[in-house]
Amino acid sequence: MRILVSGGAGFIGSHTTLQLIAAGHDAVVVDDFSRSKRSVLPRLEALAGRPIEVRVVDLTDRAATDELVAGGSFDAVIHFAGLKAVGESVEKPLDYYRVNIGSTLSLLSAMGRHGVARIVFSSSATVYGADAAVPMKEDLPTSATNPYGWTKVMQEQILRDAAVADPTLRVALLRYFNPVGAHASGTIGEDPSGIPNNLMPLIAQVAVGRRDRVLIYGDDYPTPDGTGRRDYLHVEDLAAGHVAALDRIGSVAAGVSTWNLGTGTPTSVKEMLDSFSRACGHELPVEVAPRRPGDIAESYADPSLAEAELGWRATRTIDQMCADTWRWQSSNPDGYPD
Ligand code: WQD
């Protein structure tokens, strides 16, 4: 199929674009490069072994989005584009609503006008809110504790309502747990702009010498070693989940399907630090700091629905996630060149 990959130059978008091409799809990268670098593109083409079409579009621009979809002959959309930093969303909520909600409304309007009836949406376990029981199942109620999380809750609702209004629309809501890792080549990976919010890129930047220490945000949680536990999954497993979801809604699943993409196994901050030390070959300087506001003790998936309905399961281990992250970071200490 010919796929519009919004945010295709980003961390998960780039890895998914590669797997779409490997699966025989024709993937078109759509990005405004506000949070990604153009220098990922030649690396993607080298790994894909073929040129990749790119369209530079601000998806909050309804006219430009309509023109893109009208002329694109797309069979489906995978919608990654959006802002995703929890802390930033608290400081700049209007930007988050404008970009995240606005891009989804633009895309859905254009899809409806031009007969594109399949969308895979990049959602997040953050929609389970602050006090969900673990392991988390898809039928839990959704809520949020920050504007970023609310934009994901709202986008899911917009997609559900759009599917009621248009019975031809097929939607996959993919709720990611904690995506980490990098392509095994080490030539593409996670390259957050500014100070990383997330644990793995921060550990990687400390390991390569860009930052001086890892702050452990609290070691007094009710967990075995006192540090927060999360369901980290390799970005390559996550990308494979998108290919599987696309195939599934392309053939059988009418309406809206919701799948958790996680391993079902939690890993603590200390366990992640130990694994990364093994990967990079040296100890990492750490300091215990106060808990981060809004953090929960544990978050991990019940991935059984994706396994049953998509035939998908995460295969890569924490050690592989750390080894692949280290290969990317040590080969690209400053991330992608400008
Ligand atoms: C993981 C663990 C921290 C940094 C966030 C978003 C979520 C999703 C994934 C987009 C926690 C601890 C972290 C550090 C630390 N993003 N930590 N020191 O918070 O589970 O989820 O990213 O969809 O929406 O909320 O991920 O990587 O920030 O934190 O100790 O410097 O690492 O307390 O236990 P999180 P994270």
Residues whose N, C-alpha, C, O or C-beta is under 5 A from the ligand:
A	BS01	WQD	K84 V86 S124 T126 F177 N178 N197 N198 L199 M200 L202 L215 I216 Y217 G228 R229 R230 V269 D295 I296
